């Protein structure tokens, strides 16, 4: 009798645990699924009731129409350039800064860390005008390079905090042994610290990549040439005063979302490991 009661209690606990997990999965997955359903529908079927809840693969004309009428590949290429450039430059700047905060003690170190934290609290609309003036004065306005520099300045701060937390967990004795063997401080950074902090570096690259991939506000403000638009700005241009091609927008949203989802699925282990390592070691 006692064994059956314990079994019932275990099953009840499992059910109570699985119910919120199932609800959370539904909330996270259903918008993506609904976007796929809408992307494979003709305009006349978008407003019917009851709506279609299955993906109609036979309606590939909608996606083909997207490629025929819009420079989607060009926009995705620009987005990829900005995202990759932002991730590489951000992490390249964040590594020495994070290592400096973790290993050295100097005047103004904590003050500078506070300034970096405060910079993340500023909305983009506050700094967009000064950045616009700065890019115009340096002839970087309406260029992908200028957009990469701006995005890197914003996202590098995130990489600094992620990497600093991981550098703090690396035993200093390893670096002391390398210094005794004749390595300089720079060699210690690139031969010891960075290889040991590979999970944090990978997670920082992914986070900064997403920052650049999802860029909209700065791209809309600093890029006026349509050939240099990123995908988010290109899709926003489809919104009209009188009509909006919903099926075209959903198809474009699927193409825009798919690369980031695939990258997250590939790098999720490194991303979670890099973010959690600093808190458990």
Helices and strands as residue ranges (DSSP letters): H 2-39, G 43-45, H 61-69, H 72-103, H 109-119, H 124-137, H 144-167, H 172-180, H 185-188, I 189-193, H 194-196, H 198-213, H 217-222, G 226-228, H 231-236, H 246-280
